[in-house]
Amino acid sequence: MTRTAIVDGVTYREFRAPTGLQPVVACLWRNDTLVDGTQRVVPDGCVDLVWLGEGPPLVVGPDTGPVLWEPTGVPTCGVRLRQGAAGDVLGLPASAVRDLQVPLTEVWQEAGVLSEQVATAGDTSESLRLLAGAVLHRRATPDPLATAAARRLADREIRVADLAVELGVGERQLHRRVTAAVGYAPKTLARVARLRRLVGADEASTMSLADQALAAGYASQAHMTDEVHRLTGVTPVRFLEDVRLTAA
């Protein structure tokens, strides 16, 4: 449930991060979609702390392909970490949880008490308060290089080699720090950023699909079709019909 997700805008809601958490948290969210339905979630370059209504909270992502979440029977909620912050918040390279859903107790030794508190919380609002408080307690600092790289890749298409030069580092250092802080190598992050640009352009666009592809940074409509299918598992038309741009 992290990611640029195919969701019903009525049942998925994002909330501003509490004071003191804005540098590391993109948003808090609640999702009612999974009460009795499934949800396709696609990569967005973020790591989330997720509560599914039972069991310990999970560390989810970052994904490199689509994931289909099954019904939980209850509302779900989570804390979405900003790109570049996950490594320090988790206390391990974000790449260690890439494409995984890991109990938070396996990442934070002190998470046992938190899991019990979340499990007995009266509603999702209290669960979110507890999860956000735990993130705040970590006193994490985003990697400034990874954050700058993610922001730059979100703006427009750029070769990784040129990005390294622009940021004043070597490609190896850029690769190492982005992978540790975000969970993706820069080239993968660039692919995900391009997908998000496509979504953002489509939400307010009357352009043709081919023109949207070029505006987002794809070499052609065929290139976009291949990339969208690899990342989402569906065609661009199907993907853009239902997708909404989530916080990252």
N, C-alpha and C positions, 0 to 999 in steps of 0.2 A: 503494500500500500503506500509505498513511498514511490515516487516516480511520477512522470507526466502520465496521468492515468486516464483511461477511458471511464468516466464517471458521470453520474447524474448530478448536475450542479446543485440540485435541491438537497440532496442527501449527503454531499461531501462539503465540509466547511473548514476553512482555515482561519486561524486566529493569530494575531500579532504576538511575537515572542515577548515575554515579560521583561521588565526593566532589568538590565544587567546581562541579558542573554542574547541581545540582538547580534553581537559579533559572531556568535557560534550557532545560533538557532534561526533557521529560515522562517519557521512557523510552528504552531501547534495545530493539530487537526483532529476532526472527528468524522467518522465515516459510517453511515447507516446502510450503505449499499449491501454489505455482507450479512445483514440480519437474515435475509432469505434469498440472496442472489449471489452470483459469482461476479468477479471483476478482473478484467485484464489490466495488468500494470506493466508499464514499459520504462526503460531506463531514463533517469533524469540526473544521474551523477551525484545523488545524495545518499546518505545513510540515515535511517530512521530508528528510533526506539519505539517499539510498537506494543500495544496491549490488546490482545485478542479476546479478552473477557475471561480467560482461565489460563492456568499455568503461569510461569514467569514471563515478564516482559521480554521481547525479542529484540535483538539487533538485526536489522534487515538491510541488505544491500551492500554496495551498489550493484545493480544488475547490469548485465551486458546483453540481455535479451528479454523477451516477454515472459511474464509469470502470471498464471491464472490462479487467483485466490478463491477458495471454496467458501460457502456460507458458514458463518460462525454462530448464527442464532442470536447474536447480541451486537450492539454498536461497538465499533473498534475506534481506537484513538492512538495518537502518537506524537512524537517530537521529531521534527525533521532538522537534521544538522546541516549547516551551510557547507557548500563545497569548499574544501580546504581546512575545515575544522574537525572532521571526523577522527583523524589520526590522534590528535591530542586529547579529544574528549574520551575516546575509547581507551587510550593508553597503549595502543598497538597500531601497526600499520593498517590503514583502512583496507588495503588489498587483502588482508587476512580474512575478511568477511565478504569479499566480493562473491556475488551470486549465492550467498548463504543466508539462512535464517537461524541465528544462534541465540540460545537463551542468554539473557544479560548476565546471569549468574556465572557463566563460563568466561565472561570478559572482565567483569568487576567482581573481585573477591567479596567486597562488602555489599553486594547486591541482594543477598539473601533476605535481609530485613526489609529492604525496599520491595522485593517481590511479595512478601507477606502483606505489607501495607497496601500495595496496589490491589492485591487479590481481595482484600476486605474493604476496599473503598466503596462508598455508596453509589457513585456514578462516575461517568467518564470525566467530568470536570475535576473531581478529586484525584482521579488517576493521573490526569494531565498535570495537575499541580505537583504531585509527588515526583513524576518523571522529570518535570522541568526543574524542580528543586534539586534533584540528584545531579542533573547536568550542571547547574550553577555551582554546586559544591565541588565539582571537578576543577574549577578555576582554569579552564582550558584557554589556550590562545591559538587562533588559526595560524597556519603557516602563511606568512605574507606573500611568499613567492607563489605558492599554489593558489592562493586567493586571487592574486593578480593575473595569473595564467588563466584561471577559470573565468574571470571577468572579461579578459581580453578575448578568449575564445567564444564567449557568449555574444560579443558585439558583432563580429564578422569573421569570415573565413580567413585563415592565415596558416602558412606552413609552420610546422613545429620548429624547424630550423630557424626560420625568421622570428618566431616568437621568442626563442632562446636569446637571440641577438638583441631583440627589443628589450628583454628583461635583464640583459647584462650577465647571463650565465651560460654555461656550456649545456649542450643537449643532454648529456648524461646526468648532470645535476638536476636539470629540469625534470627529466624522466623520474629520477629517484624521489624527489620531493613531492611531485604531483601524485605519483603512485602511492606514496605513504600517507599523504594527507587527504586525498580524494578517494583513492581506491582503484582508479583507472590510470593507465599510461596516458600521456598527453594526446596521442592520436585517437584513442578511444573517447576521451573526453571531448575532443573536437567533433567526433561523429555525433555524440549525444547532444552537444551544443547546437549543431546544425539541425538536428531533428526538432529541438525546442524552438529554434528560429522559424522553422517551417510552421509549427503550431501557432506561434505568436503572429506570424504574418497572415495566416489563414483566418484567424478570429475576426479580423477587421478588413478583409481583402475582397475585392471583386475581380482580382486577376485570375487568369487561367491557371490551371495546374502547372503547366510548363513554365509560366512566368514566375509563379510562386517558388518553383524548384530553383530557378536561377537566382531569385532574390535571397533565398535561404543559404545559397552557397554550393548547391549541387552543380555538377558539370552539365547535366542534362536531365530531362524528365525520366529517361531510362535509368540514370544513375540514382535519382531519388527513389524510383520505384523499387530498385534492388535494395537500397539502404533501409528504406522504411520497412520493407518486408523482413529484413534480417533483424531489425531492432524491435519490431512490434508483432511480427507474425501475421500481419494482415496487409491488404493493399493500401496505398495512400488514400484512395477515395473512402474506403471503409474507416480507416484510422481517423481522418480529418472530419468525418461526419459526427463523431461522438466525443473526441478528445477535448479536454480543457487544460490550459497551461497552469500547472501548479507551482507553488513557491519552491525555489531552489537556492 
